[in-house]
Amino acid sequence: MPLLRVRAISLGALAADWDDFAARCNGSWRSTGAQVRFLRWRHIHKSRFVALVVEDVEGSPRRVAQCMVETTGGVRMLYDGLLIAPEDEAMRGEAMLAVLRFLGPGTYSYGWTWSIAPKQEALLARLPGVRIESVRPLIFHAIDFSRWNSWPEYLSSISTNVRRNVKKARENYADLEIQEHRGRAVLRDVPALTRMLKKTAERLGVNDFGPRILLRQILAVTPRSNLAVAMSARGGGAVLAALFGYEFGEQFYYWQGGSISDNGGGSWTLLLHAVERWYKRHPKGKFLMGFFDETMSAVRREGLLRQRSSLRPDEIATSIVRFQWSESDN
């Protein structure tokens, strides 16, 4: 067995090597040093954060895994799970047990809704001292560009309705353009984004997302980094559609989007533009469209499935696991 050591890193000391390791191991933007430092400031009276690295100390120490742990209400949350180097995947069980022993007994939550890490409840259940309390299964939709050899090949695979709508938009709006802002410049698009979200929510009859949620997510990134991206489709003197997302590693997170009801194909034009933009930058990357589970309303589930399936995403089975761990059970 490997000789593993766990150590905590000051959040202020998290640097590019932390972010690079997270990106290489399919971590999300939520694990970046800048984002965690912002969350610590924002939840200073509510949550406690600790950054952990797991090192193989046989010979020269080398990092095999890392994780960000947020403790809120007595629950330790590994929201991005345990990020482990691909070449060290066989050590996942030993590395996770080392983390648990470092943190101590208590209640844990593993995973979150925007993680594309494989389900780990079976591995966790096998660890000494673990008692599973609940498992929330999730389906995550992601366009995996590695399935296609070129952009034209991908384009020919998507729904003809999408291509028809894009053509319609080009015909309807001679002045059709896509505007893009990054980092703090995203704040310029807050008015358009919130209007589009409100209109979309009204059409769907749902109220579980809106301006305050969107603004919270924008402010969670823009003060610290250039991970945030906002795009809008404009034509005929109006904003037709807008979307907001995050870039991290080879993954684009399509976080929010909305449009006016009569957008003349502008909504699909914008979304396909965002997909093409990411494909051209990362032809082996992924365009992450979001999770799906039974907690959503039937109307929203139907709308999401219809939209996402048109762009041919994979379905990735993930989960959020809540469990107890106690050294005394070993």
N, C-alpha and C positions, 0 to 999 in steps of 0.2 A: 504494500500500500504506500502511496505517496506520503511524504511528511509535509503537512499543510499548516500554515500559520495565518491567522486572521488578525488584521490590524485596522484601526480606524484612522481616517485621514481628515484633517481639519477641512471644513467646507471652504474656507477661504483659500486653502492651498490646492483645491481642485484645478487642474490645468488641462492643457490640450491632450495629454496622454490619457486622461480619464475619459474625455469625450470621444477620442479616437477609438479607445477600447470598446466603449458602449456602441458606437456606430458599427464596428466590425462584428459585434455579437448580436446584432438586430435589436439593440436597445432603442428606446424612443427618445424624442427630444426632452421628455420629462426628466431624464436622468442626467442631463447636461449640468455642468457645474453652475453656469449662470442661472438656469432655471431653478435649481435647488436653492441657491442662495436667495433668489427672489421669494420663493415659497417660504423659506425660513423667516424672512423679514415679514412677509404678509401674515403668517400664522404664528407669530412669535409667542402669543399667549395661549395657543391652542395645540401646537404640534412641536415635536422635537425630531430633528433629522440627524442621521449619522451615515457617513460614507464608509463602506468597508471594502477592503481588498483581501483576497485569498491568494496566498503565495505558496508555491512549492519551494521549500527551503532545503531540499536535497541538492547540495552543490550551490551554485550561485542562485539567490532568490529570483524567482520569476513569477509574474502575475498570471494566474490561471482563471480567476473569476473576480467579479466585483458586484456590489449591489448597493442601492440606496434604500435606507430604511426610514420610514416616517412613523413615529409613534403618536397616536391620537386616541384619546379615550381608553388607554390601556391596551390597545391593539397595535402590534408592530406590523406595518404594511410594507411588503416588498413589491411595490406596484409594477416594476419592470421585471420582477422575478430575479433569479440569480443569473447574471450575464456571464457566460463562460466561454472561453476561447474555443472555437470549433475543434481545434486539434486536441483539446482536453475534455471533450464531452463525456468521455468514459469516467471522468472524475466527479461528475455532477453530484452524485449522491454523497460522496465523502466531503466535497466542498460545502454542500448545503448543511450537513451535520456539523461541520466545523463552525459555520456561521451561527447555527442555533446554540451551540455550546458557548460561543463567545457572547451572545446576547442574553442567554439565560431562559429559564422556563417562562411560559406565558401563552397568550393568545396571539396568533399570527394570521395575516392575510397575504396570499401569494397571487400576484397577477392583477391586471386591471383591464378595462374595456378596450383600450387601444393598444394592447400588446399582441404581437403575432407569434409569441413564443408558443411552442407546442404544449399541450396539456401536461401537467406534471403531477396530478393527484395520485397516480399509481406509484410514481417514484417516492413522493412524500409519504404515502401510506406505509412504504416498506422501511422507512427510517426508524431506528429505535427511538422510542419515546413519543412518537407522533400519534395523535388521535384526531382523525378528520371529523370536523363538525358539520361542514356543508360544502357543497360544490355548486357553483353557478356556471353551467355550460354556456358557451358563447360561440357564435359563428362570425368570423371576421372575413369581410370581402376585400380582396386585394388583387389588382391587376399585376400579374407577374410577367414582366416584359420578356423574360428569358424564354417564354413559350413560343415567341415569334422571331423570325430571322430578320425582319425589316419592318419599318413603319407601314409601308404599303400592304404588307402581309397582314399586319394587325388590323389596319383600317378595313380591309376586305372581310374581316371576320366579325365585325360588330354589326349591330342591328341596322338594317336598311333604313329604318325609321330615323335613326340618328343622322345618317348621311343625308337623308331627305330634308331634315330640319336645318342642317348646316347649309345646304344649298339654298333653301328657302330664305334663310337669314341674309345670305349674300345677295340674293335677288331683291329682297325687300328694303335693304338698307345699303345704299351706295356708299354711305359714310361709316359703315360698320368698322369699329376698331376695338382692340383689346388693350386696356391700360393695366399696368402692373406696378405695384409698389412693394418695397421690402423694408424690414426693420421698422424703425420709428416712423417712416413715411406711410406705413400702413394706417396710421391714425387719420390720414387724410380721407381714407375710404370708409371710416366708421359711419358717417351719415347714410351713404348709399347701402352699405352692408346691412345696417339695422332696418332700413326701409324694405329691402328685399326679403330679409328674414321675417319681418312682420307680415308682409303680403303673403308669403308662402305659408306661414303658420295659419293665417286666416283661411286660406283655401283648404288646408288640410284639416282644419278644426282642432288643432293641437296647440298646447301652450307650454310645452316642456322645453322650449328654447326661445330666446328672445334677446333684445338689445343688451340687457344687463349681463347675461351669460356670455354673449359675444365680446362685450367690452372687457369683461374679466379675463377672457382668454387672450385677447390682444395685449392687455396691460401685463399679462404674465410673461410675455416674451419681449415686447418692444423695448423696454427700458434697458435690456441687457445684451441683446444679440440681434443677428440678422436672420434668425430662423423663420420669422413670420413673413408670409407673403399674402398679399391681397390682389385680386384681379377683378376687373369688371368689363362687361361687354356694353358698348354704347353705340347707339345709332338713332337717327331721326331726332336728335336733340335730347335724348333721354337715356337714362341708365336702364338697360334691359335685364341684366342679371349681374350678380356679384358672388364671389366666393372667397374664402379665407382658409389658409392652411399653413402647415409647418414643413420645413425641409430639414432632414437630418440623415446624414450618411447617404445611402442610395434609396431612401424612402421619402415619399411625399405623403403627408397626412392631409387629406381633404376633410377639413374640420367642420366647416359650415358653408352653406350656400343658399341662395334664394333668387327669386326673379319676380317680375311683374307678370300678371296673368296672360296678357297678350304680348308676349315677347318676340313673336315672329321667328322663332328658332334661335334667338339669341342665347337662351339658357344652354342648349346643347352645344352651340358654337363655342361658348366660353369653357364648358367642361371638357370638350374634346381638345380645345387648345391647351388646357392645363395638362391633359394626359400626354399630348404630343410633345409639349415643352419638356416634360420630365423624361419621356422616352429618349429624346435626342440628347439629353444630358447624361442619362443613365440607362443605356439600352439593356442592361441586365438587372435593373432596379425594380422597384415596386411602387405602384400608385395605390395608396391605402384609402379605401372608401368608407370604412367604418364597420362597427359591429352590428350584430343582429341577434335578438333573443326574444323570449316570450313576454318580457316585461313591457315591451312596446305595445302601443295600441294597434288594433287590427288595421286601421286605416294607414297608419304610418308604416307598418310592416309591408303592406301591399305596395305602397308607393316606393319604398326603398328597394324592394326586390325588383320591381319593374324597371326602375332607373338603372340600378347596378347591373342587372343581368344583361342589359343592352350593350354594356361595355366589356363583357366576357371576363369577369373576375374569377379567381379561384375562391373556394370556400375553405377557410382555415379554421379548424376546430381548436378553440382555446377554452380557458376556464379561469374562474377566480375561486381559490380554495381558502377556506377558513379552517384553521386547525389549532389544537393545543399541543404544546411540547413540554415535556418534563424530563430532566435528566434522571430522576428517580425511577422512571419507568423502564430504564435500560436494563 
